[in-house]
Amino acid sequence: MPEVILPGGTGAQLTERYGHAVMNTFGPPKRVFTRGEGCYVWDVDGNRYLDLLAGIAVNALGHAHPQVLGAITAQLSTLGHVSNFFATPAQIALAEQLTAMVTGDADAGAKVFFTNSGTEANEAAFKLTRRTGRTGIVAMEGCFHGRSMGALALTHTAKYREPFEPLPGHVTWVPFGDVAALEAAVDDTVAAVLVEPIQGEAGVIVPPDGFLADAQRIAHDHGALLWLDEVQSGMGRTGHWLAAQHDGVVPDVVTLAKGLGNGFPIGACVATGEAADLLQPGSHGTTFGGNPVAAVAALAVIQIIQREGLLEHVTAMGEHFRAAVEALGHPRIKEVRGRGLLRAIVLTDEVAPAAYDRAMDLGFVINAPRPHVLRVAPPLVITADQLDTFVAALPTILEGTPA
Ligand SMILES: *Cc1c(COP(=O)(O)O)cnc(C)c1O
């Protein structure tokens, strides 16, 4: 069988072609990657990198995981797509797994709407909140929920939002982690309080202990829903299935995506209790969402995380990483924050973009979500030895950055 023909050439040549053919929404790509295996990726020029970003907290089991690959290929060669006029065993099994994961009880009455991305999961949740008969949303300063018009309406940063107005209204923001401000902002017109249990794009910011429980209490006191965006923090990334489980909080609505399909696009909006029945026939829809191939990818991810005890591994590796970076005692490193394998190295100066470039040159994929923050979100299967190679290179990465 003839294979698809892909362009040859060097990284520089391909990047040039990219610039002519792909819209410039992301800036020039740092590298052109051609292959991945486990925690490593290779660029088109043959250089190997330890992937400490995992496609932004996506490739939970690393690249080309044989069992995920096996599940996807088996499903694709049996039945690839049917639309949501029909059901498949894979989709039903995944919905059951996710509802059990969120509530801790397969019979708790939670329900799932499947999507293809985190943004779409948030769109579904946003529409769901409107079915309460209320319109207000109280979200957090510094939040990130995606790029669609709905998700943008939820975004606090004015420079992202204002060029695209008018957007859906009745959204207000309070400082992340500020209980008194939240108390003051929530009244009986509010449909939902929306929180990322760890703010990823803002630079891996963990709220004060007890904040999620306070947010839930405040929301429920006013008959509003607690909606958690766990697109980045969920699916085992912090050592629990959901980051909210650190605080013992079960949300009314939770959105998932990134790590769910190990790179196969899939998202989910999971609602519990009465919220599970707010969307009804005609309320919402999707052609691809919950496609059986995406569903088996997610089922494989969940089963492998369970079978290999990866939640415990994530907790252990996260602690190992934090301790190892702190032990460097480097004058440029202010702190290591985050949980499990969602970590930020906070720098004393705004040199993260330069450090990011230097890390790439030394064979490590990380990124810089803020000018003074390096983010590390590696595959959940990463080993202590692999993390240690990066920690050993950190002084060189940081010393090479301009003062
Ligand atoms: C990445 C992200 C999104 C958007 O997900 P996409 O799959 O890029 O649409 C939404 N919320 C959070 C918290 C995210 O990190």
The ligand as an SDF file (V2000), in Angstrom:
LIG
                    3D

 15 15  0  0  0  0  0  0  0  0999 V2000
   -5.3270   23.7770   27.3950 C   0  0  0  0  0  0  0  0  0  0  0  0
   -6.4510   24.2360   28.2480 C   0  0  0  0  0  0  0  0  0  0  0  0
   -7.7230   24.4950   27.7210 C   0  0  0  0  0  0  0  0  0  0  0  0
   -7.9910   24.4440   26.2280 C   0  0  0  0  0  0  0  0  0  0  0  0
   -7.8820   23.1560   25.7490 O   0  0  0  0  0  0  0  0  0  0  0  0
   -7.7170   22.9170   24.1490 P   0  0  0  0  0  0  0  0  0  0  0  0
   -7.6700   21.4280   24.0320 O   0  0  0  0  0  0  0  0  0  0  0  0
   -6.4750   23.6250   23.7510 O   0  0  0  0  0  0  0  0  0  0  0  0
   -8.9150   23.4840   23.5030 O   0  0  0  0  0  0  0  0  0  0  0  0
   -8.7330   24.8370   28.5880 C   0  0  0  0  0  0  0  0  0  0  0  0
   -8.5280   24.9330   29.9090 N   0  0  0  0  0  0  0  0  0  0  0  0
   -7.3130   24.6980   30.4600 C   0  0  0  0  0  0  0  0  0  0  0  0
   -7.1550   24.7820   31.9300 C   0  0  0  0  0  0  0  0  0  0  0  0
   -6.2320   24.3610   29.6490 C   0  0  0  0  0  0  0  0  0  0  0  0
   -5.0210   24.1590   30.1830 O   0  0  0  0  0  0  0  0  0  0  0  0
  1  2  1  0
  2  3  1  0
  2 14  2  0
  3  4  1  0
  3 10  2  0
  4  5  1  0
  5  6  1  0
  6  7  2  0
  6  8  1  0
  6  9  1  0
 10 11  1  0
 11 12  2  0
 12 13  1  0
 12 14  1  0
 14 15  1  0
M  END
$$$$
